[in-house]
């Protein structure tokens, strides 16, 4: 066992780099992440085949963030969420356009089977008793 442990430690030590670790040439210092973020983006999808229709836009300058997104719901309505956050919490305004449209109700035809409710006793776990082997004297 000691030989296996020694071989494993030796293989790990042999794979370790020799000398101090330095950055490869051509890599610049990491950017300063302390600067407040500033960005603006928008995107949208309108796919007639799948029916997917949604878009989003967002603008951020430091702690001030605002944006909106719109989604076509399965019931035919369009949901729009407008949001703002000035660093002290998100405020959302949700609106809906249109009237929900639902298809016809699905009604099952045929006999309805009523099954009786049968109460079964609860299973109780009991300790398992094993036979103890006793020495047998053959004399």
N, C-alpha and C positions, 0 to 999 in steps of 0.2 A: 504494500500500500504506500509506503514511504517512497518507493522508487517511482510510482505513478505520479504522486504529488510533486516530486522533484522534477520529473520530466515535464509536467504541465507548467510549472513555474519557469523552467528553463526556456520553454518554447515561447511563453509570454514575454520574457525578458529579451529574447533574441529578436522579437518583432517590434520592440519599442525603438523609436528613433534615437539616434545618437546625437548628443549635443542639444543646445537650447532650441526651442521652437521659435521660428521667425516667420513673418508673413511673406508669402511669395511675391516676387517683384511684379509690379503692374497693378496691384490692388491698392486703391486709395483708402483713406481712413473712412470709418463708418460715418454716414450722414448724421447731423445733429437732429435727433428726434424730438428735441425740446421745442422746436418751432411749432406754432399752432397750425393745424391742417387747413388748407384752402383748396377746395375742389368744386367742380360742377359737373354733373353728368345727367344723361337722360337716355332712355331706351324704350322700345315698344315692340310688341309682337301682335300681328294680325294674321292668323292662319285660317283661311276659309275651310280647309279640309277637316281640321280638328275642332274648329270653333274657338280656339284660344284667341283671346283678345285682351291684352293688358298693356299698360305702360307705367313708367315711373320716371320721376325727375327729382333731383336733390341738389341743393347748394349748401356749402359749408364754408364759413370763414371764422376760424378760431372755434369758439364755443357756440356760435350762432349757427344753427342748422335749420333748414326748412325744406319742405318738399311735398310731393303728393304722389299717389299712385291710384290707378283706376283699373278695375277688374270687371269683366262681363261675367255675371253670376249665372249658374245653370237655370235659374227661374226666369231669365230674360231681363232682369234689372241690371243696372250698372252701378257699382259701388265705387265711390271716390273718397279717399282719405287724404286730408290735408293736415300736415303736422309742422310744428315749430318747436324748437328747443333752444333756449338761450343759456343753457348751462345749469338751469335750476329746475328742470323737469320737462317732460314732453307734453304738449297740448295738442290733442287730435280733434279734428272736426270730420265726422263721417256722414256722408250724404248718399242717398239712393235716388236714381232716376228710373222711371218706368213703373209698371205694375207687374207683380209676380204672375207668371203664367205657369200653370201646372197641367200636366197631361191627364188623361182620364184615369180614374182609379182602377186598379187591377182587382178584379173580383174572381175568386176561385169558384169554379163550378164542380159539383160532384158531392158525394156523400161526406158528411162530417163525422169523423170517428171520435167518440168520447171515451177516453181511457180512464179506468178507475185508478184512483191514487192508492198505492199500496205502501204502508209504512213498514220499513225494515228496521230491525233493531240496530243500534249503533255498534260498530265494531270496537271491541275493547282489546287492547294489547295486554297479554298476560306474559309474565316471564316464562321462558322456556326452561324446563327442568331436564337436565341430562342425568342419565344413570352414572353412578360413580363406580369405577372398576375397583373391585376388591381382589386382593391376592387370593389365589386358589391354591390350596395345599393338596398335593397328590402324594399320599404317603403310604 
